[in-house]
Amino acid sequence: MSESEEVTAEDGETAASDQVAGDSVTTSPDAPLRIEDLRKDFGGLTAVDGASFEVEAESLTGLIGPNGAGKSTTFNCITGVHEPTAGAVYFKDESITGLSPNAVANRGLVRTFQIARELAEMTVLENMMLAPKDQLGEQLYRSVLPGLRGDVREQETEMREEVWETLEFFEIDHLAREEAGNLSGGQRKLLELARALMTDPDMMLLDEPFAGVNPTLEEKLLDRIHALREQEGLTFLLVEHDMDLIMNNCDPVIVMHQGQVLAEGRPEEIRNDDRVIEAYLGEDI
């Protein structure tokens, strides 16, 4: 990123923070995430063109569309990777439009990536220990003043216990001492989801979490996602190209086409929607 881009990002975050503080909106308690007239231009190309949709609380919502429909760009605008050209993103009744990825994550909205982004030369355990926010050990004065070191050690002990519980939940605790770069593709996806969970999110955006994953690990990932939704009350928005997987696991389903929302509804409604069938040019969905 260039220096000018960094300045723009900082300015955007400041502006967005002002919005959060002074421009709250009222939205349905069943829709923690709301996208309004979102637009993203890259030069002369419009990747997202006025998309609007909501994601209901504690749902596993699928976001689908043909290649180039604008799904990933929409994810990037929601999570602060890209700043929208126009429109707004609201999370838990507040505007997060233009906030940095770190600021968005700190508000409880986290994402995973199609290609897992683990720290390859660190162990699985070390990757996990880096994830929790508000770590006292990151504050220099707490690390060096004798009277405050105990607080750091106590928090680190609690975090380590939570890390082990999370690794056990994802059934990768046996890999804790393994360097993350040695894991298989599916194991990396499990690590990324586990690491995202350590940030204590309210909602997770999953960008093709099953890409390159074998059927056994795919089933394990799905089981963990359903368990987190049903037992912990997490909300999920899932981008995935496997239509059978989407139709069998997600409800509702949102369809994007040419940067716009083409259809929304229950899986059986989407499967039989003529507009969706035409958009996929006859693909079996």
Residue pairs with C-beta under 8 A, 6 or more apart in sequence:
1 9
8 83
9 83
9 100
12 83
12 98
12 99
12 100
13 98
13 99
13 100
13 103
15 98
16 95
16 96
16 97
16 98
16 99
16 103
17 99
17 103
19 94
19 95
19 97
19 98
20 94
20 95
20 96
20 99
23 95
24 93
24 94
24 95
25 90
25 93
25 94
25 95
26 93
27 34
27 54
27 90
27 93
28 54
29 57
30 56
30 57
31 54
31 55
31 56
31 57
32 55
32 57
32 91
32 92
32 202
32 203
32 235
33 54
33 55
33 78
33 89
33 90
33 91
33 109
33 203
33 235
33 237
34 53
34 54
34 55
34 89
34 90
34 91
35 51
35 52
35 53
35 54
35 74
35 78
35 87
35 88
35 89
35 90
36 52
36 87
36 88
36 89
36 90
37 50
37 51
37 52
37 86
37 87
37 88
38 48
38 50
38 51
38 52
38 74
38 77
38 84
38 86
38 87
38 88
38 89
39 46
39 48
39 49
39 50
39 51
39 84
39 85
39 86
39 87
39 259
40 46
40 47
40 48
40 70
40 73
40 74
40 76
40 77
40 82
40 84
40 85
41 47
41 85
46 259
47 70
47 73
47 259
48 70
48 73
48 74
48 77
48 84
48 259
49 70
49 258
49 259
49 260
50 87
50 259
50 260
51 70
51 74
51 87
51 256
51 259
51 260
51 261
52 87
52 261
53 254
53 261
53 264
55 61
55 203
55 235
55 237
56 235
56 252
57 233
57 235
58 229
58 233
58 234
58 235
59 229
59 235
59 236
59 251
59 252
60 225
60 226
60 229
60 236
60 238
60 249
60 250
60 251
61 235
61 236
61 237
61 238
61 250
61 251
61 252
61 253
61 254
62 238
62 239
62 240
62 246
62 247
62 249
62 250
62 251
62 252
62 253
62 254
62 267
63 71
63 74
63 237
63 238
63 239
63 253
63 254
63 256
64 71
64 239
64 240
64 241
64 243
64 246
64 253
64 254
64 255
64 256
64 270
64 285
65 71
65 255
65 256
65 257
65 262
65 279
66 257
66 279
66 280
66 281
68 258
69 256
69 257
69 258
69 259
69 279
70 256
70 258
70 259
70 260
71 239
71 256
72 114
72 207
72 239
73 82
73 259
74 256
75 81
75 111
75 205
75 207
75 239
76 82
77 83
77 84
77 89
78 89
78 96
78 104
78 109
78 111
78 205
79 101
79 104
79 105
79 109
79 110
79 111
79 205
80 96
80 98
80 99
80 100
80 101
80 102
80 103
80 104
81 101
83 98
84 97
84 98
87 97
88 95
88 97
89 95
89 96
89 97
90 96
91 104
91 107
91 108
91 109
91 203
92 107
92 108
92 202
94 107
96 103
96 104
96 107
96 109
99 107
104 110
105 133
105 199
105 201
106 133
108 200
108 201
108 202
108 203
109 201
109 202
109 203
109 205
110 196
110 199
110 201
110 203
110 204
110 205
111 196
111 204
111 205
111 206
111 207
112 189
112 192
112 193
112 196
112 204
112 205
112 206
112 207
112 209
113 192
113 207
114 207
114 208
114 211
116 185
116 188
116 189
116 191
116 192
117 192
118 127
118 180
118 181
118 183
118 188
118 191
118 192
118 195
119 126
119 127
119 130
119 180
120 179
120 180
120 181
121 179
121 180
121 181
122 130
122 179
122 180
123 176
123 177
123 178
123 179
123 180
124 167
124 172
124 175
124 176
124 177
124 178
124 179
124 180
124 183
124 191
125 163
125 167
125 176
125 177
127 180
127 191
127 195
128 163
128 166
128 167
128 191
128 194
128 195
128 198
129 156
129 159
129 160
129 163
130 195
131 195
131 196
131 198
131 199
132 159
132 162
132 198
132 199
132 200
133 199
133 200
135 155
135 159
136 142
136 148
136 151
136 152
136 155
137 143
137 152
137 155
137 156
141 148
142 148
142 149
142 151
142 152
143 149
143 152
162 198
163 198
164 173
164 176
166 194
166 197
166 198
167 173
167 175
167 176
167 194
169 194
169 224
170 190
170 191
170 193
170 194
170 220
170 224
171 190
171 220
172 187
172 190
172 191
172 194
175 183
175 187
180 188
180 191
183 191
184 217
185 212
185 213
186 212
186 213
186 214
186 216
186 217
186 218
186 221
187 217
189 209
189 210
189 212
189 213
189 217
189 221
190 217
190 220
190 221
190 224
192 209
193 204
193 206
193 209
193 221
193 224
193 225
196 204
197 204
197 228
201 234
202 234
202 235
203 234
203 235
203 236
203 237
204 228
204 234
204 235
204 236
204 237
205 236
205 237
205 238
205 239
206 225
206 236
206 237
206 238
206 239
206 240
207 239
208 239
208 240
208 241
209 221
209 238
209 240
210 218
210 221
210 222
210 240
210 242
210 245
211 241
213 221
218 245
222 245
222 249
225 236
225 238
225 249
226 249
228 234
228 236
229 235
229 236
238 246
238 249
238 250
240 246
243 283
243 284
243 285
246 253
246 267
247 253
247 267
247 270
247 271
247 285
248 267
250 267
251 266
251 267
252 264
252 265
252 266
252 267
253 264
253 265
253 266
253 267
253 270
254 261
254 263
254 264
255 261
255 262
255 263
255 264
255 270
255 273
255 276
255 279
256 262
257 275
257 279
262 275
262 276
262 279
263 269
263 270
263 273
263 275
263 276
265 273
270 276
270 285
271 285
276 285
277 285
